Amino acid sequence: MFDVSKVRDDFPMLRSGKKMQGHPLVYLDNASTTFKPDCVIDAMNRYYQDETSNSHRGDYDLCFAADKHIEGARRTLASFLGAEENEIVFTSGATDGMNLVAYGYGLKFLKPGDEIVLSHAEHASTMLPWFRIAELTGAKVVFIPLKDKQITVEALSSVLSERTKIVSFAHVGNVLGYVAPIKEIAKLVHEHHALLVVDGAQSVPHMKIDVKDLDCDFLSFSGHKLCGPTGTGVLYGKYALLDAMDPFETGGGMNVKFFPDATATFLPPPMKFEAGTLNIAGIYGLEAAVNYLLSIGMENIEAHERDLKKYAVERLEKTGKVTLYNADAPTGIVTFNVDGVFAQDEATLLNSKGIACRSGQHCAKMLPEDLGTVATVRASFYLYTTREDIDALVDAIEQGGDFLDAYF
Ligand SMILES: Cc1ncc(COP(=O)(O)O)c(C=O)c1O
């Protein structure tokens, strides 16, 4: 295991004694975004202060250095995911990667009558690109029934058919934190000659991922949820699929040549999908973030969060005034309502005590109905979260009895 107090010292947002509403900041919104350690900020500053130049364009040493750094970052990300270098596409985040697959693959290959399988638990970044592609191609969106709020192989089997072409789920749900059995799902999806597109936004930051072992076809995630900069992300895709699909964006840096008859030839993947100037500083920071997490150990991070989750559930259950929606989900997300208090009111109360939690529908706008509610409060943990943070949350809930509003 690792020393959490030492880890906290690596983060300016945590060691600066920051306050919110006059109280020491307790940050429990890590599923939304995460704080950045010094090494990430330093890496980005290094690019801006010492190594600024464009990449993949110049004929002088500064450019070569940026090129070398970016290709090094690609190798780091490939090894982090168990992928090949040419299967790592730099994106601006999980949303960008999901859109790239939908428009680059779905728009090219889906036909009327084909089916795209989703679940009610999906984030807007998984749902909406496929809704749009269904509208554009005449394909149909089909939802699997959730079983005990979870995605199961059995539920998936009940909807798969020869019409299924795409199955897309989050590896870890951003509201409830259940882990989908991706490896088993991939096997079943492939038996039906369909593709599995995984939203890894909430899994890649928190557990060891091996895309070859999972055998997913695509996986997309954001850098800012794993201590990296905003505006960064990666789409992993099996090379043959990346090669077969169309670019989503075109422009400089992704073409070989273009001609007077208005045609163009493109570079092979991953460059084919990286039009325009890359977020170079962001990629420096993303690589630093991944190296930082690796230095702590993904297994250690996962174990720490699971331990915090158990502790939070125990403490919240003891209050006797909380409805928990995901007590049995193992990952570091706890989603609840305080009985009789509307979720946003509870989050406002928590804010008044310096505690940052998310409330509402968390961009998964079809799920609340399945949960029998309209909104929830979500506390989400990361490697720097402590039991004291959870104590502060529970104490605030216990003391907030008179902060009532009508629930519905
Ligand atoms: C499961 C899931 N998918 C996708 C996203 C979208 O991530 P981004 O906004 O960084 O593109 C999020 C962000 O909250 C998420 O939790």
The ligand as a MOL file (V3000), in Angstrom:
LIG
                    3D

  0  0  0     0  0            999 V3000
M  V30 BEGIN CTAB
M  V30 COUNTS 16 16 0 0 0
M  V30 BEGIN ATOM
M  V30 1 C -18.6080 7.1900 -17.7390 0
M  V30 2 C -18.2010 8.4780 -18.3750 0
M  V30 3 N -18.0970 8.5280 -19.6970 0
M  V30 4 C -17.7270 9.6500 -20.3420 0
M  V30 5 C -17.4590 10.7990 -19.6460 0
M  V30 6 C -17.1000 12.0270 -20.4120 0
M  V30 7 O -15.8100 12.4560 -20.1010 0
M  V30 8 P -15.2700 13.8220 -20.7130 0
M  V30 9 O -16.2700 14.8730 -20.3370 0
M  V30 10 O -13.9530 14.0070 -20.0430 0
M  V30 11 O -15.1620 13.6360 -22.1800 0
M  V30 12 C -17.5750 10.8140 -18.2610 0
M  V30 13 C -17.3520 12.0450 -17.4970 0
M  V30 14 O -17.8870 12.2430 -16.4380 0
M  V30 15 C -17.9480 9.6140 -17.6120 0
M  V30 16 O -18.0580 9.5610 -16.2850 0
M  V30 END ATOM
M  V30 BEGIN BOND
M  V30 1 1 1 2
M  V30 2 1 2 3
M  V30 3 2 2 15
M  V30 4 2 3 4
M  V30 5 1 4 5
M  V30 6 1 5 6
M  V30 7 2 5 12
M  V30 8 1 6 7
M  V30 9 1 7 8
M  V30 10 2 8 9
M  V30 11 1 8 10
M  V30 12 1 8 11
M  V30 13 1 12 13
M  V30 14 1 12 15
M  V30 15 2 13 14
M  V30 16 1 15 16
M  V30 END BOND
M  V30 END CTAB
M  END
